[in-house]
Amino acid sequence: MQLRTAFVLSLGLLLTLGACSTMKKPEILREAVPTAPLMAPSLQPSAWEALPGWDQDDPAKAWGAFLESCDGLKNRLPWQQACSAAAALNKADGPELRAFFQQYFTPYQVVNGDGSRSGLITGYYEPLLHGSRVPTARYRYPLYGVPDDLLTVDLSSVYPELKGMRLRGRLQGRRVVPYYSRAEIDDGQAPLKGKELLWVDNALDLFFLQIQGSGRVRLEDGETIRVGYADQNGYPYKSIGRLLVERGELPLEKASLEGIKEWARQHPDKLPELLDSNASYVFFREMPDRPGGPVGALGVPLSAGRSLAVDPRAIPLGAPVFISTTWPDSDKPLNRLMLAQDTGGAIKGGVRADFFWGFGDDAGALAGAMKQSGRLWVLLPKGYTPPKAD
């Protein structure tokens, strides 16, 4: 028993070093890999009148996202009745749709494990990069697919206490060792020749693409390629924005996406070392070119301004979520119906969400500035029993 406990503790340290870790706004890694059990969140029955601005928000603006969720949930028993009724609605207006949700759903307020009801709301978006299918003097930063030697070990079948945690590494002889770090990958030590999907023209843009987890790359001939998260090298994330603040190179209020980009323009010689300070590295795959936003963890396209990334241990994926927060860098209320359609490496906890702003620079500016306090209510089908906290 002592040997097994010691092994689990040692393995826990390896997983801490090698599993995806938390991140800080605006640098959010998109990942659909399950995570460790969440400690004691709860969903408490609420009332519609407790939702700030429920009567003012137009649910028609979230209806398309809700129907996308139904595509992923309609065959699951708790959701069948509501999704079937939704499919039968035709050209319904806001009041009728609001009545629909009140008829088929019950609101539950999300409460943190410590009993608090507020949490952090950040933002993310789908960036646009410029690239090429072949390397050139301009396009010299490779966007890699998954390496052949990357191992992913899931030990939950042997050690249930490690449920949801995955160890990434590589074989060195007969030993499993950590995979190559960002610095080692950039230095050419990893066997990645032939794994280049595309080449892009800006190292920092590539870095932020890895953080967002999906994006588009426009080629010189005008073709646009969509790419999405495929895997990760297993190192914990280290925020470069936080590091710049700690070094005294950026004030806290400028440690945003735009602030970091401006710092990089002024200090190009320091950028490689800064990026290498974050050992985490993301690998990609080409995605089908389809209308709408990138595909989230639910397997449906995300809707700008109406899709949320959540911790699925606290909030069921696909569920409608009413969010009460404020606009980025503002105290202006932002209360609206959204859909829990994605997850993220930094999205851990009950009242914790990442707001999907859409595609392009304008969406990026909003996402990069968003670090607001907020509250969440989950709408669950009537008769649905919320899962108990671990």
N, C-alpha and C positions, 0 to 999 in steps of 0.2 A: 504494500500500500504506500509506504514511504517512497519507494522507487518510482511508482506511477505518479505520485504527487509531484515529485521533483521533476520528472519528465514533462508533466503538464505545465509546471511553472516555467521550465526552460523553454518549452515550445511557445508558451505565451509570450515570452520575451522576443523570440524570433518573429512571431506574428506581429508583435508591436512594431518591430523594426521593419518587417517586410510586407505588412498589409497596408491597404489604403488608409490614409489618416485624414483628420479634419483639415479644413482649409478656411481661409478668411476672405471675406468679400474684398475686392471684386473677383478674387481668383477662385473659381468654383469648378471642381472637377466633376464632370458628369459620369456617373457609373451606375450600372444596374446590378452590380454584385451584391448579394445579401450581406448584411453586417451582423455584428454580435447582438445578443438580446438586449432590448431596451429596458431600463430599470424603471418600473412603476409609473408609466404614464397612465392617464385615464381619460375616458370620454364620458362626460357627465351630461345627462339629459337636460335640455334647455328648452327655450320657447322662442317662437318666431319673433316676438316683439323684443327679445334680447339682442337680436342681430342688428348692429348699428347701420342704418341706411338700407335695410332689406327692402323697404317699400320704395326707395328712390332708385336703386339699381335696376337696369333693364335686363332681365334674364334672357331676352332674345339674343343679346350679344354673346351670351355663353352657350346658346342652344347648339350651335354647330359643334363646339367642343364636347358638350354633353352627349350628343349623338355619336361622336367618335369614341367616347368612353363606353357607350352601349355596345359598340362593335366588339369591344374587348370583354364585355361583361354579360352580354345578353343570354348566354347559355348557362350562366351560374344562377342557381335557384333563387337566392335572395333578390336578384336584380331582374328576373324575367318579367314580372308583372309591370314594373315601372318602365322598363325599356320597351316592352310591347306596346304600352299605352303611348309612349313617346313617339314610336314609329307611326302611330295612327293619327297623330296631330298634323294638321296641314295649315301652314300660314297663320299660326297662332300669334297673337300679339303679346306684349309684355305682361299685362294683367292676367291673361289666360295662362301663360307659362308659369307665372308666380303661383297661381292657384294650383297648377299641376304639381309643383314641388311640394306645396303645403299638403296636398292630398296624398301623395305617395311617399313622402319622406318625413323623418323626424330629425330635428337638429340636436347635435351633441357638441358641447363646448370641449375643446381640447385643453387638458390641464397637465402641466408638467409634473414630474415625479415629486418635486418639492412642494406642490400645491399651488404654485404660481400660475397665472393665466396669460402672461405675456411672454413673448419671445422674439427672436431675431428674424427679420424678413430681409433677405438679400435679393439680388437680381442676376439673371444671366441672359445670354442672347446668342444668336447664330452669326458669327463673323464672316466677312468676305476677305479672302486672301488672293494674291496674284501669283500664278505659277506656270509650270511647264512640265511636259511629260519627260523631258530630258534635261540634264544639268547644263547650265550655261554660266557665263560670267555673272549675269544678273541673278539667275535662279540657281542658287547654290546650297540651299538649306533643305535637306531631304525630309520628307514626310514618310515615315516607315509603316509598313504592315507588321503583323505579329511575327517575332523571330521564331525560327524553328526550334531553338534550344530553350525557349521559355517554358518552365514547368509551373503548373498550378496544382497544388496539393490541397484537397479537402479532407480533413481528418474527422469530420463530425460523426461519421458512421462508427468510428472507434471511440472517440471522445465527445459525447453529446454536449459537454460543457463548452466545447469550441464551435457549437453550431453557428453556421454562417460565416465563419472566419476562414480565409484561404491564404495559404502560404505560397508565395511565388519565388522561384529561384532557378538554378541551373545545375547541371551535373558537373562536378569536377572530380574525375576518377569515379569513385563510388560514393562520394559525398554530395549532398545537396547544399549549395552555398547561395548567398544572395545573388540576384541577377545584377548585371552591370548597371552602374549609376548613370545619371545624366552626363556627368563629366566623362566617364569612360565611354559612353556611347558617342558623344561628340568627338572624342579623341580617336574613334575608330577601333576600339578594342572589342566591341561586340560583333559577332559574325552576321552583319546585316546587309552585306553586299547582295544585290538582287532583290532586296525587300523594299526598295524605294517605290512608293506609289506615285509620288509627285515630287517636284522641287519647287520651293517658293523663294521669294525675294527678300524676306525680312525675318530675322531670327526671333525678334520679340513677338511679331504677329503669330509665328508658329508656336511659340511658348503659350500665348493666350488661347490659341486654338486648342492646345492640349488641355488647358484649364476648362474651357467651355465644353469640350468633349465632342462637338460637332460643328460643322461649318461648310462653307462653299469655297472652292478655288476656281478663279476665272483664268482660263488659259489665254495665250496670246491670240489664238484664232477666234476668240469669243466664246468658246465652249465653257460651260460651267460644270464642275464636278462637285458632287456632294460627298462629304466624308463624315464618318462617325466613329465613335469610340469602339475599339476592338479589344484592347487589353492594356495592362499597365505593368511596369517593371517591379512593383511591389514595395517601393520605398515610401516612407511617410512624406507628406507634402510639407514644404517650408515656404511660407509667404515671403515673396521678395519685397512686397510693399512694407510689411512689418519690419523686415531687415533694413530697408532704407531709412525707416523712421528711427530704428534703434541706433543706426550709425550716424544719425544726425544729418542725413543727406536730403531728407524730405520731411516737411512738417506733417503731422498726422492728418490734417484736413486735406492735404494734397496726395495722400497715399491711395489714389484711385487709379483706374485704368488709364485715364488721360494724363494724370500726374506722372505715372511711371513712364509712359511713352515720351513725355516731354523730358524727363530726366535722362532717358536713353538717348534722345537726340543730342543732348548737351554733353553726354559722357559715353560716346560709343566705345572707347577703349576699355571702360569698366564693365560693359554689358556682359561679355562672356563669363566673367567671374561671378557676376550677380546671378545669372541664370543657372550656372553650375552649382550654386549654393542650395538649390532645390534639386535633390537627387531624383525625385519622382519624374517618370517619363511615360508618356502615353503613346500607344500604337493605334493605328487607324485601319479602316477598311472603306472601300468605295461603297456608297449607298445608291440605291435606285433614284433616278431623277423623277420625282413625283411632286404634284402640287402640295402646297401647304408647308408647314414647318418641318423641322427634323423629327424623326421618330423617337419618342420617349420610351421609358422603361415599360410602359403599358403595351407598347407595340403599335401605337397609333400616332399620327402626326400631331405635333404640338400646335396650339393656337396662340398667336401673339396676344398678350395681355389677358389671357383667360386660362392658361395652363400653369400649374404649380409643380415644383419638385418637392417631395415630402419624404419623411422617413416612413417606409411602409410598415414598420413595426408598430407605429402609432396611428397612422391614417391609412385605410385601405386604398390601394391603387385603383384609380378609376372613379372614386367617390367625388361628388360635388363638395366643394369646400367654400364657405363664405369667409372672406378675409377682411379684417378691419385693421388698417394701417394708415400710413401717410405717404404722399408722393416723395420720390427721392430728394434728399436735401431740403425738405419742406415739412411744414406742419399742416399742410392741406390734406384733409381726409381722403383716403382711398379705400372705399368700401365696395366690394363687388363679389359676385358669385364666380368661382373658378373651378377647375377640375384638377384633381390630383393625378397627373399623368406621367410623372417622371420622378427620378431619384437623383441623388448626388452624393459624392464622397464626403462633403462637408455638412450634409443635411442629416443631422443626428439629433433626435429628441422629439418631444411632443409638439410644442409650439415653436416650430422651426420650419421655414419654407423658403424656397427660391422661386422668384417671380420671373416667368419667361416673357421677355419684352419683344421678341421677334427677331428680325433679320436686319443687319446693316449698322451703319455708324450711329444713326439716331437711337436705335435700340441699345447699342453698346454704351452710349453716353448715359442713358437712363439706368442701365444695368450696373455700370461701373460706379454710379453715385448712390445706389440704393443700399442702405444699411439702417433700416427702420425698426422700431418696436411695433409689434402687432399682436392681434389675437385671432384665433381660428375656431370655426365651427364646422364640423363634418355633418353632411346630410346623409343619413343612412335610410335605406328602404324600410318602411314600416314592417315590423315583425323580425327585423334583422337584429341579432344579438351581438353587440360589440365584443370583440375579443378581449379577454382579460389580460391585464398586464402581467409580464413575467416577474 
